[in-house]
Each structure stands twice: as structure tokens, then as C-alpha cells.
């Protein structure tokens, strides 16, 4: 006689805020691992960054945001990466990754076209792209909650936008500028269909 078995319960999926935190935390951990490898092996991984207007340097579009010019550079980028990246992913991992991909390509290609004679590395391309994405996505989507979040982000991080202008030697303002442009492009492309009026958000879709 066969005894019926009790089906194993399916584990509940992680809430969105946990998945977003794990995703951005994992990404930043990878950046630290890469910098540690670069330091220990002394292989000069930064040479894989964007070398403008060279065919060899074109591949740097894929690698530049993963590389940093030393621990100080990476440490300076860590907090905005965690905060802005988390907020971008909080509205959905798929949408956040799509926005990141657009920023990555637009920012990298623009830097490759205009970056002069330096090798460009650093996740600032993503930081500036995520910043502008968060600032304007609510406008394109006509989403009241996202507009409010954009205003808070503007208050906290708006001063960073000065970084898109030519300034201090050794700072890739081109990466900042085209990363920011990529964020606007991503917000426009990924905006939900326009509504005739601003939508008041529910708790589940604030970000």
C-alpha cells in the first residue's frame, strides 16, 4: 500500500527590498574583489579601462566601471554606489538592470568618443547615471511617488552634478557627463506609458 507523501512547501520568495540589497551588495563586493586582485597581483588591470578612439580601448566600455585607480577611488564611490544602486533596483531587479545596462553603454561609448588621451576607469559612470535616472524617471512616468523620491535624491546628491563639468585634473568628467546622459535616456526608455495626470503611488510601487 502506497503512503501519500506530503509535498515539500515552496520557500517564499525574498521581498524586493532584500533582493535589491543583496544585488547591489554583491556588485560592490565584486568591485572590492577586483581591486584586491589588482593590488595583490600587480597586473595593472586598469589598463583594461576605456582608451578613447582606439580599437583596443573600445573593449574598455565593458570593463571600466568595474575598475578603480586605487583603494581611495573605490572607497569614495562605495557609499553612492550602495545608496543609488539600491534605490534603482528597489523598483524591480529587471528594470534596474535594464537601466544600468543603458547607462553602462551610453556612458562608456560617450567617454570613448570624447575622453582625450587618458585611460578612464571607475564606477562613477554608473553613479551619475543612476543619479539622473532617479531624478527624472518620475517625470517621464508621471509617477508622483517617484517624483518625490527624485526631489529627496536631488537634495542629498544634487551637488554631485557639478562633476559633469570639466574640472580637476585626473577626474573623468566625460564619464560623469555621459553616464548622466545615459541615466536620462534610461528613464525615458523605461518609463511606463504616460498618464493624463500624476499617479499617486501605492505602498508597493513607491520606487
N, C-alpha and C positions, 0 to 999 in steps of 0.2 A: 504493500500500500504506500503510495507516494504521499509524503507530508508537504503541504504547501509551504513555500518559503515566503518570508516577509521581505518585500522589496527594500533595498537599501535606500534610505532617503537621500535625495539630491541636495548637496550643500547649497545654501542660499548664496547667490552672487554677492560679492562685496559691494557696499554702497559706493556711489560715484565719487564721493569725497576721498574715500580710501584709495580707489583705483588711480585717481588723479595724483594723490600724494605719492603712491608707490612708483608711478610712471616718471614723475619729474625727479623724485629722489634717486631712482635708478639711473636716470640720464646723467645727473650731476655726479653720481658715483663713478660712472664710466669716464667722465672728464678727469676726475681725480686719478683714476687708474692709468689713463693715458699719460697724464703729466708725470706720474710716478715712474712709468716705464721709460719715458723720455729722460728723466733725471738719472735713473739708475744705469741705463744702458748707454747714455750719452750718444744716442743715434741721431740727434737733431731732427726729430720728427717735424719741427716747424717748417722745414724745407718743403713739406707737402702742402703748405698753405697756398693761397691764391697768388700767383705771379702774373700780373696783368699783361694782357696782349701777347702771351706766349702759349703755344700749344701744350707744352708740358705743364704750365701753370693752370690750364683750364680744369684739370682734374682736381685742383685745389678747391673748387667750388664745393665738392663733396666733403672735403676733409677740414677746411679752415675752421668751421665753428666748433670742431672737436679739439682743436689745438690752442695752446696758450703760451705766451712768451714768458714763462716762469710762474712760480707759485703766487707771486704778488698779483699778477694779472688774473689768474684763476680765482684767487680769493676775492678780488674786487668784483668779479662777475657773479659770485656764488649766490648772494642774497637776492639780487634782482632776478636771477635765473629761477630760483626756487619760488619766489612770490609770483612773478608774472607768468611763469610757465604753469604753475599750479592753477591760476585763475583761468588761463586759456584752456587747460584740459578739463576743468571742472564742468564746463558746459557739455562735455562729451569727448571721449578719447578720440573717436574717429574724426570729429570736426576739428579738434585741437591739433591732431597730427596733420590733417589736410592744410590747416592754416600754417603750421610750422614748415611743411614742405614748400608751400608757396613762398614764404619768407626766405627760406634757405636758398631757393633757386634764384629768385629776383635779386636778393641781396648779394649773393655770390656773383651772379652774372654782371650786375652793375659795377661791383668792385673790380672785377676782371677787366671791364671795359675802360674804367676811369682811374684805376688805382696807382698810376705812376710807376715808379721803379722799385717799389718796396714789395716784400712778401707780407701778405695780410693773413693774420690768424686771430682767432678769438670768437667766443660765443656772443659778442656784442651785436653781431648781425641779428641773431635771434632775439636778444633782449630788446633792441629798438623795434624790431618787427612785432613782437608780442605787445610792446607798449602801445604802438599806434593801432594795432588790431583791437585791443581792449578799449582804446579811446573812441574809436569811430564805429565799431560794429553795431552798437545800439542805434546809431543814426541811420545806417543803411537798412537795418532790420526793423526800424520803428518800434523798438522794444524799450519800454520805459525803464524797467529794472536794469537793463544793460547800460542805458544812458547814465543812470545814477552811479553805477559802478565805474563807468568811464570818468565821471567827474571826480570821484574819490581817487582814482588812479592818477588823474591829472594833478590833483593837489599833492599827492605823495611823490610822484615821479616826474611831473611835468618839466622840472628844471633839467632833466636829462636831455630833453630835445635840443638844447643848445649844442649838444655833441654832434649834430648833423652838419655843423658849420666848420670850415677849416679852422684849425686852432693849433693846439700843442703838437710839437714835433713828435713823431712816433705813434700818434693816435690815428687809427684808420677812420677818419670822418666819412670816407666813401662807404665803408661797411655800415656805419651808423645810418647814413642817408638812405642808401638803397635797401637796407633792412627795414627802415621805417616806411619806405615806399611799398615794399613787399607786404607789410602789415596792412596798409590801406587797401592794396589790391586783394589780399586775402579776405578782408572784411567785406569788400564789395562782392566778390565772387561767391562767398559762402553765406551771404545774407539770405534770410528767409524771404519769401515773397512779400512785397510791400503791403501794408495795411492802410486803409484810408485814415486811420487815426492811431495814435500811440496805444500800444497794448500794455495794460497793467499786468505784471507777471505774477504767476503763482509761485509758491514756495519751491516747486520742483524745477523751475526754469529761470531762476533769477540770473544765473550766469550762463 
